[in-house]
């Protein structure tokens, strides 16, 4: 019996999941990327999926197009080469890559052009500039890059173009009332012959999708390496783009709220100040009626090769590893040879297991922007990496090590110095504004330094005086001597002398 869900009341969790889920025509998990988290230096290494590019798809395309041509009774001729991008487009991509290169460590893949791998100069990029690339960043940097990205500006242009196209189509249909285009509902379904055909058709849709959303995707690192796939051709393109744009903007807002709730020291300090960020996160999810579990797709790889992010065999120290690798003897005893025969394994194979350490490395799969944000955010809890709001620009930054500061190292808009540098200057000015000792010290320092240059005062005498003057300045600042006493001492240090005739 069919059920009527027209009056179904969605829970907050239902709405939360819907905002992050695929729809019929918008696929958010088309890419499958991998991330390794390095605990020692608090960095993340991401391998961007390179599958959805021409280099991988060419064989599929040839196979599908050839079969299609045979069904239609024509001869299929493979294209000599992939259409190259315009110089202006490549220049724009180079600027975008250079922008990201300043923020993250990036090793480009083949999708950027074979020469770009070594030189960083974009030659003839394929669909997505970052396909097949490696990106290394510090814990928290990907989240900050995303929440401060400007998605609204690049969204306006394609939406304006789509609305204009819809308007022109409506006029055309009014002028040719007898020639309406067939609606999606009445269209004849396309016959699917095999899985490769679906792969190629998805790829064609993806190429068109990325062309339409490229500026939106390149607004942040995570939207660039987790681009969507719009299916269904041009049908209702505006709705698909609006849905995707809303997806990004909702995630932005969510993580701004999360950072404030979990990390901001000025956010209800009397209530939340004694809780750890992970405890504040648990409270946030409970308040939002979200479950207390998060799914991760973890891949554990066991190998005798030391890989990035690999863990030592449990209990082994680095000194022992060096000793084993430098003095390894793969010769087996008679008992070990018998054990190899019992296992049905070659002696050389068993020797590797018995003599050579095996390492474990953990990678995480992520397919969407939501997944990598969630993964990075929770990994920060595990390693006690914290955000703090800058007291100057109001933006969040990552606390590094035990260095306690209230100011970030960004250059704020309209400034030439970082917030840390500007804060130091402002604090110094504020300090000297009410301190009468500092102007006195500066006045006599300049006077006597000038006399050193004309050799009225010896260099070593001036250096000795400088340290004494700094001590007197501090005494005056602390109220141990008066400004008048400090001035009198400074005046008497090097009395004026008449030059010799």
C-alpha positions as CSV (number, residue, x, y, z in Angstrom):
1,X,0.0,0.0,0.0
2,X,1.4,3.4,-1.0
3,X,2.0,6.0,1.7
4,X,1.2,9.7,1.7
5,X,4.2,11.7,3.0
6,X,2.7,15.1,2.1
7,X,2.2,16.1,5.8
8,X,5.3,14.4,7.2
9,X,7.1,16.6,9.7
10,X,10.9,16.4,9.3
11,X,13.1,16.4,12.4
12,X,16.1,18.7,12.7
13,X,18.3,15.8,11.9
14,X,16.3,15.0,8.8
15,X,16.8,18.6,7.6
16,X,20.5,18.4,8.5
17,X,21.0,15.2,6.4
18,X,19.0,16.5,3.5
19,X,21.3,19.6,3.3
20,X,24.3,17.3,3.0
21,X,22.8,14.6,0.8
22,X,22.7,14.0,-3.0
23,X,19.6,14.8,-4.9
24,X,18.4,13.2,-8.1
25,X,20.3,15.7,-10.2
26,X,23.1,17.0,-7.9
27,X,25.7,14.4,-6.9
28,X,28.0,15.8,-4.1
29,X,30.3,12.7,-3.8
30,X,31.6,12.3,-7.4
31,X,35.2,12.6,-6.3
32,X,36.9,10.1,-3.9
33,X,39.8,11.7,-2.2
34,X,42.1,10.4,0.5
35,X,43.6,12.2,3.6
36,X,46.4,11.2,5.9
37,X,46.7,13.0,9.3
38,X,50.2,13.5,10.6
39,X,50.1,13.8,14.4
40,X,53.7,15.0,15.0
41,X,53.6,18.1,13.0
42,X,49.8,18.5,12.9
43,X,49.6,18.4,9.1
44,X,47.2,16.8,6.6
45,X,48.2,15.3,3.3
46,X,45.4,15.0,0.7
47,X,45.5,12.9,-2.5
48,X,43.0,14.4,-4.9
49,X,41.1,11.9,-7.0
50,X,42.4,11.8,-10.6
51,X,39.9,9.3,-11.9
52,X,37.4,11.7,-13.5
53,X,39.7,13.1,-16.1
54,X,40.4,12.6,-19.8
55,X,43.5,10.5,-19.2
56,X,41.5,7.9,-17.4
57,X,38.3,8.2,-19.5
58,X,39.8,8.0,-23.0
59,X,39.6,4.2,-23.3
60,X,36.0,4.3,-21.9
61,X,35.0,7.0,-24.3
62,X,36.5,5.2,-27.3
63,X,34.7,2.0,-26.4
64,X,31.3,3.6,-25.8
65,X,31.4,5.9,-28.8
66,X,32.5,3.1,-31.1
67,X,29.6,0.9,-29.9
68,X,27.2,3.8,-30.4
69,X,28.5,4.4,-33.9
70,X,28.0,0.7,-34.8
71,X,24.4,0.7,-33.5
72,X,23.8,3.8,-35.7
73,X,25.5,2.3,-38.7
74,X,28.3,4.7,-39.0
75,X,32.1,4.6,-38.6
76,X,33.6,6.0,-35.4
77,X,36.8,8.1,-35.8
78,X,38.6,8.8,-32.5
79,X,39.5,12.5,-32.0
80,X,43.2,13.3,-32.6
81,X,43.4,15.3,-29.3
82,X,41.4,16.8,-26.5
83,X,40.3,20.4,-27.2
84,X,42.7,22.8,-25.6
85,X,41.6,25.6,-23.4
86,X,41.9,29.3,-24.3
87,X,45.0,31.2,-23.3
88,X,42.8,33.6,-21.2
89,X,41.3,30.6,-19.3
90,X,44.8,29.2,-18.6
91,X,46.0,32.5,-17.3
92,X,43.0,32.7,-15.0
93,X,43.8,29.2,-13.7
94,X,47.4,30.1,-13.2
95,X,46.4,33.0,-11.0
96,X,44.1,30.8,-9.0
97,X,46.8,28.2,-8.6
98,X,49.3,30.8,-7.5
99,X,46.8,32.1,-4.9
100,X,46.4,28.6,-3.4
101,X,50.1,27.9,-3.6
102,X,50.7,30.8,-1.1
103,X,48.4,29.1,1.4
104,X,49.1,25.4,0.9
105,X,51.8,23.1,-0.3
106,X,50.6,21.7,-3.6
107,X,52.1,19.2,-6.0
108,X,50.1,19.3,-9.2
109,X,49.1,16.1,-11.1
110,X,48.8,15.4,-14.8
111,X,45.5,17.1,-15.1
112,X,47.3,20.5,-14.9
113,X,49.6,19.5,-17.9
114,X,52.7,17.3,-17.7
115,X,55.1,20.2,-17.5
116,X,53.2,21.8,-14.6
117,X,54.2,18.9,-12.3
118,X,57.8,20.1,-12.2
119,X,57.5,23.8,-13.0
120,X,54.1,24.9,-11.5
121,X,53.3,26.6,-14.8
122,X,49.9,25.6,-16.1
123,X,50.1,24.4,-19.7
124,X,47.0,22.7,-20.9
125,X,44.8,21.8,-18.0
126,X,42.0,19.2,-18.3
127,X,38.7,19.5,-16.4
128,X,39.8,20.2,-12.8
129,X,43.2,21.8,-12.2
130,X,43.6,19.9,-8.9
131,X,42.7,16.4,-10.1
132,X,45.5,13.9,-9.2
133,X,47.3,16.5,-7.1
134,X,48.7,16.3,-3.6
135,X,47.9,19.0,-1.1
136,X,49.6,19.5,2.4
137,X,48.1,21.8,5.0
138,X,48.1,22.4,8.7
139,X,45.2,21.2,10.9
140,X,42.5,23.8,10.7
141,X,43.7,25.6,7.6
142,X,41.2,23.9,5.3
143,X,38.3,24.9,7.6
144,X,39.4,28.5,7.8
145,X,40.0,28.7,4.1
146,X,36.4,27.4,3.5
147,X,34.6,29.6,6.1
148,X,36.2,32.8,4.8
149,X,35.8,31.9,1.1
150,X,33.6,34.2,-1.1
151,X,31.0,31.9,-2.8
152,X,28.4,34.6,-3.3
153,X,30.3,36.7,-5.9
154,X,31.0,33.8,-8.4
155,X,27.5,32.4,-7.9
156,X,25.9,35.7,-9.1
157,X,27.3,35.5,-12.6
158,X,26.2,32.0,-13.7
159,X,22.8,32.4,-12.0
160,X,22.3,35.7,-14.0
161,X,23.3,33.9,-17.2
162,X,20.9,31.0,-16.4
163,X,18.0,33.4,-15.7
164,X,18.6,35.3,-18.9
165,X,18.6,32.0,-20.9
166,X,15.3,31.0,-19.2
167,X,13.8,34.4,-20.1
168,X,14.9,34.0,-23.8
169,X,13.5,30.5,-23.9
170,X,10.2,31.6,-22.6
171,X,10.0,34.3,-25.2
172,X,10.9,31.8,-27.9
173,X,8.2,29.4,-26.7
174,X,5.6,32.2,-26.7
175,X,6.4,33.2,-30.3
176,X,6.4,29.6,-31.5
177,X,3.5,28.1,-29.5
178,X,3.4,25.1,-31.8
179,X,7.0,24.2,-31.3
180,X,7.4,23.6,-27.5
181,X,10.3,21.6,-26.5
182,X,9.6,18.1,-25.0
183,X,9.5,18.2,-21.2
184,X,11.6,15.9,-19.1
185,X,8.5,14.1,-18.1
186,X,7.5,13.2,-21.7
187,X,11.1,12.5,-22.9
188,X,11.9,9.0,-24.1
189,X,14.3,7.3,-21.6
190,X,17.8,6.7,-23.1
191,X,18.6,3.1,-23.4
192,X,21.6,2.0,-21.3
193,X,23.7,-0.9,-22.6
194,X,26.5,-1.3,-20.0
195,X,28.2,0.2,-17.0
196,X,30.9,2.0,-19.1
197,X,28.2,3.9,-20.9
198,X,26.9,5.3,-17.6
199,X,30.5,6.2,-16.6
200,X,31.1,8.1,-19.8
201,X,27.7,9.9,-19.6
202,X,28.5,11.0,-16.1
203,X,31.9,12.2,-17.2
204,X,30.3,14.3,-20.0
205,X,27.8,15.8,-17.5
206,X,30.8,16.5,-15.1
207,X,32.7,18.3,-17.8
208,X,29.7,20.5,-18.4
209,X,29.1,21.0,-14.7
210,X,32.6,22.1,-13.9
211,X,32.7,24.5,-16.8
212,X,29.5,26.1,-15.3
213,X,30.7,26.2,-11.6
214,X,34.5,26.6,-12.0
215,X,34.7,30.0,-10.4
216,X,32.5,28.8,-7.5
217,X,34.6,25.6,-7.0
218,X,37.9,27.5,-7.0
219,X,36.6,29.9,-4.3
220,X,38.0,27.4,-1.7
221,X,40.4,24.5,-1.6
222,X,37.7,22.0,-0.5
223,X,35.1,23.0,-3.0
224,X,37.8,22.7,-5.7
225,X,38.8,19.1,-4.7
226,X,35.2,17.9,-4.1
227,X,33.3,19.4,-7.0
228,X,29.7,18.2,-7.7
229,X,28.1,16.5,-10.7
230,X,25.0,17.9,-12.2
231,X,23.0,15.2,-14.0
232,X,20.1,15.6,-16.4
233,X,21.7,18.0,-18.9
234,X,20.4,21.5,-19.0
235,X,17.0,20.7,-17.4
236,X,16.4,23.2,-14.5
237,X,20.1,24.2,-14.3
238,X,19.2,27.2,-12.2
239,X,17.7,25.0,-9.4
240,X,20.7,22.7,-9.4
241,X,23.1,25.6,-9.1
242,X,21.0,27.3,-6.4
243,X,20.8,24.0,-4.5
244,X,24.6,23.6,-4.7
245,X,25.3,27.2,-3.7
246,X,23.0,26.9,-0.7
247,X,24.8,23.7,0.3
248,X,28.1,25.6,0.4
249,X,26.7,28.6,2.2
250,X,24.9,26.4,4.8
251,X,28.2,24.6,5.5
252,X,30.0,27.9,5.9
253,X,27.4,29.1,8.4
254,X,27.5,25.8,10.3
255,X,31.2,25.8,10.8
256,X,31.4,29.5,11.8
257,X,28.8,28.6,14.5
258,X,30.8,25.5,15.4
259,X,34.1,27.3,15.8
260,X,32.4,30.0,17.9
261,X,30.6,27.4,20.1
262,X,33.6,25.1,20.6
263,X,36.6,27.4,20.7
264,X,35.6,31.1,21.2
265,X,36.8,32.1,24.7
266,X,34.3,35.0,24.7
267,X,31.3,32.9,23.9
268,X,29.4,32.4,27.2
269,X,32.7,32.0,29.2
270,X,30.9,31.6,32.5
271,X,29.1,28.6,31.2
272,X,31.4,27.0,28.6
273,X,34.8,28.2,29.8
274,X,35.6,25.1,31.8
275,X,34.7,22.7,29.0
276,X,37.1,21.3,26.5
277,X,36.4,21.9,22.8
278,X,35.3,18.3,22.3
279,X,32.9,18.6,25.2
280,X,31.5,21.8,23.8
281,X,31.1,20.0,20.5
282,X,29.1,17.2,22.2
283,X,26.9,19.9,23.8
284,X,26.4,21.6,20.4
285,X,25.3,18.3,18.7
286,X,23.0,17.4,21.6
287,X,21.4,20.9,21.5
288,X,20.9,20.6,17.7
289,X,19.3,17.1,18.1
290,X,22.2,15.5,16.1
291,X,23.5,12.0,16.9
292,X,26.6,11.4,19.0
293,X,28.3,9.3,16.4
294,X,30.1,10.3,13.2
295,X,30.9,7.9,10.4
296,X,34.4,7.8,8.9
297,X,35.7,5.7,6.0
298,X,39.1,4.5,7.2
299,X,41.6,2.6,5.2
300,X,44.3,0.7,7.1
301,X,47.3,-0.3,4.9
302,X,49.9,-2.8,6.1
303,X,53.3,-2.7,4.4
304,X,57.0,-3.2,5.0
305,X,57.6,0.2,3.4
306,X,57.7,3.3,5.6
307,X,55.1,5.5,4.1
308,X,53.9,9.0,5.0
309,X,51.8,8.8,8.2
310,X,53.0,5.2,8.9
311,X,53.1,4.0,12.5
312,X,55.9,2.1,14.0
313,X,55.2,-1.5,15.1
314,X,53.7,-1.3,18.5
315,X,56.3,-1.1,21.2
316,X,59.3,-0.6,18.8
317,X,61.6,2.3,19.3
318,X,63.4,4.1,16.4
319,X,66.8,2.9,17.6
320,X,65.6,-0.7,17.3
321,X,64.3,0.0,13.8
322,X,67.7,1.3,12.7
323,X,69.5,-1.6,14.2
324,X,67.2,-4.1,12.4
325,X,67.4,-2.5,9.0
326,X,71.2,-2.1,9.1
327,X,71.9,-5.6,10.2
328,X,69.2,-7.7,8.6
329,X,69.9,-11.3,7.9
330,X,67.3,-13.1,5.8
331,X,68.7,-16.6,6.3
332,X,66.3,-18.9,8.0
333,X,67.0,-21.6,10.6
334,X,65.8,-25.2,10.1
335,X,62.9,-24.7,12.4
336,X,61.9,-21.5,10.5
337,X,62.1,-23.3,7.2
338,X,59.8,-26.1,8.5
339,X,57.4,-23.4,9.7
340,X,57.4,-21.8,6.2
341,X,56.4,-25.2,4.8
342,X,53.7,-25.6,7.4
343,X,52.2,-22.2,6.4
344,X,52.5,-23.0,2.7
345,X,54.7,-20.0,2.2
346,X,58.1,-19.6,0.5
347,X,61.1,-19.2,2.7
348,X,62.0,-15.8,1.3
349,X,58.5,-14.6,2.0
350,X,58.5,-15.8,5.6
351,X,62.0,-14.3,6.1
352,X,60.7,-10.8,5.2
353,X,57.9,-11.2,7.8
354,X,60.2,-12.5,10.5
355,X,63.1,-10.1,10.0
356,X,61.6,-6.9,8.5
357,X,59.2,-4.6,10.5
358,X,55.8,-4.1,9.0
359,X,54.2,-0.7,9.3
360,X,50.6,0.5,9.4
361,X,49.3,3.7,7.7
362,X,45.8,5.0,8.1
363,X,44.0,7.0,5.3
364,X,40.5,8.4,5.3
365,X,38.3,8.5,2.3
366,X,36.2,11.6,1.8
367,X,33.9,12.4,-1.1
368,X,32.3,15.8,-0.3
369,X,33.1,19.1,1.3
370,X,30.9,18.2,4.3
371,X,32.9,15.0,4.9
372,X,36.4,16.6,4.9
373,X,35.2,19.6,7.1
374,X,33.8,17.2,9.6
375,X,36.9,14.9,9.5
376,X,39.3,17.8,10.0
377,X,37.3,19.4,12.7
378,X,37.1,16.3,14.8
379,X,40.8,15.4,14.2
380,X,41.6,18.8,15.8
381,X,40.0,17.6,19.0
382,X,42.2,14.5,19.0
383,X,45.4,16.6,18.8
384,X,44.3,19.6,20.9
385,X,44.7,22.0,18.0
386,X,42.7,25.2,18.8
387,X,41.2,28.2,17.1
388,X,41.1,31.7,18.6
389,X,39.5,34.9,17.4
390,X,41.9,37.7,16.5
391,X,41.4,40.8,18.7
392,X,42.1,43.1,15.7
393,X,40.4,41.7,12.6
394,X,37.8,39.5,14.3
395,X,38.7,36.4,12.2
396,X,39.7,33.0,13.7
397,X,43.2,31.7,13.5
398,X,45.1,28.5,14.6
399,X,46.9,28.5,17.9
400,X,50.4,27.1,17.1
401,X,52.3,25.2,19.9
402,X,52.6,27.0,23.2
403,X,52.8,30.4,21.6
404,X,50.0,32.4,23.2
405,X,48.8,35.4,21.2
406,X,45.6,37.2,20.6
407,X,46.4,38.3,17.1
408,X,46.6,36.5,13.8
409,X,49.4,36.6,11.2
410,X,47.1,37.6,8.3
411,X,47.4,40.9,6.5
412,X,44.0,42.5,7.0
413,X,42.2,44.1,4.0
414,X,43.6,47.6,3.4
415,X,46.7,47.0,5.6
416,X,50.3,46.3,4.7
417,X,51.3,44.6,8.0
418,X,49.9,41.6,9.8
419,X,47.6,41.9,12.8
420,X,50.4,40.8,15.1
421,X,52.7,43.5,13.8
422,X,50.0,46.2,14.0
423,X,49.0,45.1,17.5
424,X,52.7,45.4,18.6
425,X,52.9,48.9,17.2
426,X,49.6,49.9,18.8
427,X,50.5,48.4,22.2
428,X,53.9,50.2,22.2
429,X,52.2,53.5,21.4
430,X,49.7,52.9,24.1
431,X,52.4,52.1,26.5
432,X,54.5,55.2,25.9
433,X,51.4,57.5,25.8
434,X,51.1,57.6,29.6
435,X,54.8,56.9,30.4
436,X,56.8,60.1,31.0
437,X,60.1,58.2,31.2
438,X,60.1,57.0,27.6
439,X,60.0,60.5,25.9
440,X,62.8,61.6,28.2
441,X,64.9,58.6,27.3
442,X,64.3,59.0,23.5
443,X,65.2,62.7,23.7
444,X,68.6,62.1,25.3
445,X,69.3,59.0,23.3
446,X,69.0,60.9,20.0
447,X,71.1,63.8,21.4
448,X,74.0,61.6,22.6
449,X,73.8,59.3,19.5
450,X,74.3,62.4,17.3
451,X,77.4,63.4,19.4
452,X,78.8,59.9,18.9
453,X,78.7,60.4,15.1
454,X,80.8,63.6,15.4
455,X,83.1,61.9,17.8
456,X,82.3,64.1,20.8
457,X,81.4,60.9,22.7
458,X,83.3,57.6,22.4
459,X,81.4,54.6,21.2
460,X,82.2,52.4,24.2
461,X,81.2,55.2,26.6
462,X,77.9,55.6,24.8
463,X,77.1,51.8,25.0
464,X,77.9,51.8,28.7
465,X,75.6,54.8,29.2
466,X,72.8,53.3,27.2
467,X,72.4,50.3,29.5
468,X,72.5,52.5,32.6
469,X,70.0,54.9,31.0
470,X,67.6,51.9,30.3
471,X,67.8,50.9,33.9
472,X,67.0,54.5,35.0
473,X,64.1,54.6,32.5
474,X,62.6,51.5,34.0
475,X,63.0,52.9,37.6
476,X,61.2,56.1,36.5
477,X,58.5,54.0,34.8
478,X,58.0,52.0,38.1
479,X,57.8,55.3,40.1
480,X,61.1,54.7,42.0
481,X,62.5,58.0,40.8
482,X,60.6,61.1,39.5
483,X,60.8,62.3,35.9
484,X,62.7,65.4,37.1
485,X,65.3,63.2,38.8
486,X,65.6,61.1,35.6
487,X,66.0,64.2,33.5
488,X,68.7,65.5,35.8
489,X,70.6,62.2,35.7
490,X,70.4,62.1,31.8
491,X,71.6,65.8,31.6
492,X,74.6,65.1,33.7
493,X,75.7,62.0,31.9
494,X,77.6,63.9,29.2
495,X,77.8,67.6,30.0
496,X,78.3,69.9,27.1
497,X,81.9,70.6,26.3
498,X,83.4,73.4,24.2
499,X,85.3,72.1,21.2
500,X,89.1,72.4,21.5
501,X,90.7,75.3,19.5
